[in-house]
Amino acid sequence: MTKYVLRGAALCAAVVFTFAVPAVPAVAAPAPHVDRIEQVDDRNSDMYVYSPSMGRNIPLQVIEPADTSVPRPTLYLLNGAGGGEDGANWLNQTKILDFLADKNVNVVIPAEGMFTYYTDWIEEDPVVGVAKWQTFLTEELPPVIDDALGATGVNAIAGLSMAATSVLSLAIHAPDLYRGVASYSGCAQTSDPLGQAYLRSVIEGMGETDATNMWGPYDGDGWVENDPTVNAEGLRGLSLYISNGTGLPGPYEDPALPRTPQAPPLLDQVVVGGVIEAATNICTHRLQERLGELDIPATFHFRAEGTHSWGYWEDELQRSWPQLAESMGL
């Protein structure tokens, strides 16, 4: 009898203790927000936006129009393999500020993302860390930008090299976010041997990281699910501009021009840049065939010359601008 009394007393004590101790409220995870803005000049600023999915502040280079009194659309402009971290970015390598001087658009350029393909990596990587760029760019960032910059919610996206693949994939995964897409010198096929070899040359060859941390085993579903050529149906209804050169030397390989880098960088641009551009040219023609098979309209601009380098990408941004502007209602 005594043991039942003791058990009952213990149970009552447990019940009383449970109700006597107040529950500790759950701490809500921080929402995406602007952490700080560092003004560079009257139109150009460095903005840091907190990403819950990556658990850190992400730096952005933001260019605003001269007149910010009325809402305007936003162009998300992505850098290449270095993610803009290595100085090879739109602000350093082009005269984009001059070009945008009379354009009524916000331009947002992520200043990180080296070797990540701006996608969601399935594993944390010792080199790139936690990479959830698709989540950040398509879910977390747009409402923050719309609020911070007084945007209309109308968006387009453009990118070069590594990001030329990314912008197509991001548009497929977020079908209602962008109205226009411009892709300069990218390899849209990611799941066949040629595409995988190209991506691995960027991620593993240049980035010295493990590409399987991005989408899993090379014969797995992740590489197919993130292949814009395979999933090109998701591009239907978007304004598409896609360009590439052949890899042959062109005007920006002329040593007499002030824009042309001097040797040895010029030799690297001609040899390495030529090989890379020739490879992406094959990929881009395959994408053209795929969109043709699906009867999806797109503007393709194939240059008879030109390496994988900034002079051509600056030209392509300017060439694609009327189509991007129209897609954003400008």
C-alpha positions in Angstrom: 0.0 0.0 0.0 2.8 2.4 0.9 4.4 2.1 -2.5 1.2 3.1 -4.3 0.9 6.1 -2.0 4.5 7.1 -2.8 3.9 6.7 -6.5 0.7 8.8 -6.3 2.5 11.5 -4.4 5.3 11.5 -6.9 2.8 11.8 -9.8 1.0 14.7 -8.1 4.3 16.4 -7.5 5.3 16.0 -11.1 1.9 17.4 -12.3 2.2 20.4 -9.9 5.8 21.0 -11.0 4.8 20.9 -14.6 2.1 23.5 -14.2 4.2 25.6 -11.8 7.1 26.1 -14.1 6.2 28.5 -17.0 7.0 27.3 -20.5 10.0 29.0 -22.1 8.7 30.8 -25.2 10.3 29.7 -28.5 12.6 32.2 -30.0 11.6 33.0 -33.5 14.3 32.8 -36.1 15.3 36.2 -37.5 13.4 37.1 -40.7 15.3 38.3 -43.8 16.1 42.0 -43.2 18.5 44.8 -44.2 21.2 44.8 -41.6 22.9 47.9 -42.8 23.5 50.1 -45.8 26.9 51.8 -46.6 26.4 54.6 -49.1 29.2 54.8 -51.7 27.7 57.7 -53.7 24.4 59.2 -54.4 23.3 56.2 -56.6 25.6 53.4 -55.5 25.5 51.6 -52.1 26.6 48.4 -50.4 23.7 46.7 -48.7 23.9 43.8 -46.3 20.8 41.6 -46.1 20.5 38.9 -43.5 19.8 35.4 -44.9 18.1 33.0 -42.5 18.9 30.0 -44.7 22.6 30.8 -44.7 22.7 32.3 -41.2 24.7 35.4 -42.2 24.6 38.8 -43.8 25.0 38.8 -47.6 26.6 41.8 -49.3 24.9 43.3 -52.2 26.0 46.1 -54.6 22.9 48.3 -55.2 22.6 50.8 -58.0 19.5 53.1 -57.9 18.2 55.5 -60.5 18.7 59.2 -60.3 15.0 59.7 -59.6 13.8 57.5 -56.7 10.5 59.4 -56.2 8.4 56.7 -57.9 8.4 52.9 -57.7 10.5 51.1 -60.3 11.4 47.5 -61.3 14.5 45.6 -60.2 17.1 43.9 -62.3 19.1 41.2 -60.4 22.5 41.1 -62.0 24.8 38.2 -61.2 28.6 37.9 -61.4 30.6 34.9 -62.7 32.5 32.2 -61.0 34.2 34.5 -58.5 30.9 35.8 -57.3 32.3 39.3 -57.5 34.5 38.5 -54.5 37.7 38.6 -56.6 37.3 42.0 -58.2 35.9 40.4 -61.4 32.5 42.0 -61.0 30.1 44.3 -62.9 31.2 47.5 -61.1 34.9 46.9 -61.5 35.0 45.5 -65.0 32.4 47.6 -66.8 31.0 51.1 -67.1 27.7 50.0 -65.8 27.1 53.1 -63.7 27.4 55.3 -66.8 25.2 53.0 -68.8 22.5 53.0 -66.1 22.6 56.7 -65.5 19.3 57.3 -67.4 17.6 54.0 -66.6 14.7 54.0 -64.2 15.5 50.7 -62.6 17.0 49.3 -59.4 20.0 47.0 -60.0 21.0 44.5 -57.3 24.3 42.6 -57.6 25.2 39.9 -55.1 28.8 40.4 -54.0 29.3 36.8 -52.8 28.7 33.3 -54.2 32.1 32.2 -55.5 31.9 28.8 -57.2 28.3 28.2 -55.9 26.3 28.4 -59.1 23.9 30.5 -57.0 22.0 27.3 -56.1 21.0 25.5 -53.0 23.8 23.1 -52.0 22.5 19.9 -50.3 25.6 19.7 -48.1 27.7 22.2 -46.2 31.0 22.5 -48.0 34.4 23.2 -46.5 35.2 25.8 -49.1 31.8 27.5 -49.9 30.3 26.8 -46.5 26.4 26.8 -46.2 25.2 27.8 -49.7 21.4 28.3 -50.1 21.5 30.9 -52.8 18.4 29.8 -54.6 16.4 30.2 -51.4 18.0 33.6 -50.7 17.7 35.0 -54.2 14.1 33.8 -54.9 12.4 33.8 -51.5 14.3 35.8 -48.9 15.7 38.7 -50.9 13.0 40.0 -53.2 10.5 41.2 -50.6 13.3 42.9 -48.7 14.5 44.7 -51.8 11.0 45.7 -52.7 10.5 47.3 -49.3 13.9 48.9 -49.0 14.1 50.4 -52.5 10.4 51.1 -53.1 10.3 48.7 -56.0 7.3 47.7 -58.0 7.7 43.9 -57.6 8.5 43.5 -61.3 11.8 41.8 -61.8 14.3 40.6 -64.4 17.6 38.7 -64.0 20.8 38.5 -65.9 24.1 36.8 -65.5 27.4 35.8 -67.2 29.5 32.7 -67.3 28.7 30.6 -64.2 25.7 32.8 -63.5 24.5 32.5 -67.1 23.5 29.0 -66.1 22.1 30.1 -62.7 19.7 32.8 -64.1 18.0 30.2 -66.2 17.7 27.7 -63.4 16.5 30.4 -60.9 13.8 31.5 -63.4 12.6 27.9 -63.8 12.5 27.3 -60.0 10.7 30.6 -59.3 8.3 30.9 -62.3 6.4 33.9 -61.1 9.4 36.0 -59.9 11.1 37.2 -63.2 9.7 38.5 -66.4 12.9 38.7 -68.3 16.1 36.6 -68.3 19.4 37.4 -70.0 22.2 34.7 -70.1 25.6 35.5 -71.4 28.2 32.7 -72.2 26.8 29.9 -70.0 26.4 26.2 -70.2 22.8 25.4 -69.5 23.1 21.6 -69.7 24.2 20.3 -66.3 23.3 16.6 -66.3 25.1 15.2 -69.4 28.8 14.4 -69.5 29.7 17.7 -71.3 27.7 19.9 -68.9 29.0 18.1 -65.9 32.6 18.3 -67.1 32.2 22.0 -67.5 30.6 22.6 -64.1 33.2 20.5 -62.4 36.0 22.5 -64.1 34.5 25.6 -62.4 33.6 24.1 -59.0 36.4 21.6 -58.5 39.1 22.9 -60.9 38.9 26.6 -60.0 37.1 26.4 -56.7 38.9 23.3 -55.4 35.7 22.0 -53.8 33.5 19.0 -54.1 30.7 19.3 -56.7 28.7 16.4 -55.2 28.1 18.6 -52.2 26.1 20.8 -54.5 23.5 18.4 -56.1 24.6 15.0 -54.9 26.0 12.1 -57.0 26.7 12.8 -60.7 24.2 10.1 -61.7 21.6 11.3 -59.2 18.3 13.3 -59.7 19.8 16.5 -58.4 21.8 17.2 -61.5 18.8 16.5 -63.7 16.4 18.6 -61.6 18.8 21.6 -62.0 19.4 21.2 -65.7 17.8 24.2 -67.6 18.1 22.4 -70.9 16.2 19.4 -69.6 13.6 21.6 -67.7 13.4 24.2 -70.4 9.6 24.0 -70.4 9.8 26.1 -67.3 11.1 29.0 -69.4 8.0 29.3 -71.4 6.4 32.8 -71.2 9.6 34.6 -70.2 11.4 37.1 -72.3 14.7 35.3 -73.0 17.9 36.7 -74.3 20.8 34.3 -74.7 24.2 35.0 -76.2 27.6 33.4 -76.8 30.8 33.9 -78.8 32.9 31.3 -80.6 36.1 31.6 -78.6 38.0 33.1 -81.5 39.9 36.3 -80.9 37.9 39.4 -81.5 38.0 43.2 -80.9 38.8 42.8 -77.2 41.9 40.8 -78.0 43.4 43.5 -80.1 46.5 44.7 -78.2 46.2 48.2 -79.8 42.9 48.8 -78.0 43.1 50.4 -74.5 40.4 48.0 -73.2 42.5 45.0 -74.1 44.6 43.5 -71.2 48.3 43.4 -71.8 50.4 40.2 -71.8 50.4 37.8 -69.9 46.7 38.4 -69.1 46.0 38.8 -72.8 47.5 35.4 -73.5 45.3 33.9 -70.8 42.2 35.6 -72.2 42.9 34.4 -75.7 43.9 30.8 -74.8 41.9 30.0 -71.7 39.0 32.4 -72.4 38.9 31.1 -75.9 38.5 27.4 -74.8 35.9 28.2 -72.3 33.8 30.3 -74.7 34.0 27.5 -77.3 32.7 25.1 -74.8 29.8 27.3 -73.7 29.1 27.9 -77.4 28.3 24.2 -77.8 26.0 24.3 -74.8 24.2 27.4 -76.0 23.5 25.9 -79.4 22.1 22.9 -77.7 19.8 25.1 -75.6 18.7 26.8 -78.8 17.8 23.4 -80.3 15.9 22.5 -77.1 13.9 25.7 -77.0 13.1 25.2 -80.7 11.9 21.7 -80.1 9.5 23.1 -77.4 8.5 26.0 -79.6 9.6 28.5 -76.9 10.5 31.9 -78.3 14.0 33.3 -77.4 16.4 35.8 -78.7 19.8 34.2 -79.5 22.8 36.3 -80.4 25.8 34.2 -81.6 28.9 36.3 -82.2 31.4 35.1 -84.9 34.2 35.9 -82.5 34.9 36.7 -78.9 36.4 35.0 -75.8 35.1 34.5 -72.3 35.8 38.0 -71.1 34.2 41.2 -69.8 34.3 43.4 -72.9 31.9 41.1 -74.7 29.6 40.7 -71.6 29.4 44.5 -71.2 28.4 44.7 -74.9 25.8 41.9 -74.4 24.2 43.7 -71.4 23.8 46.8 -73.5 22.5 44.8 -76.5 20.0 42.9 -74.3 18.9 46.0 -72.4 15.9 46.9 -74.7 14.5 43.4 -74.3 15.1 43.4 -70.5 13.6 46.9 -70.2 10.5 45.9 -72.2 10.0 42.8 -70.0 10.0 45.1 -66.9 7.6 47.6 -68.4 10.1 50.3 -69.0 
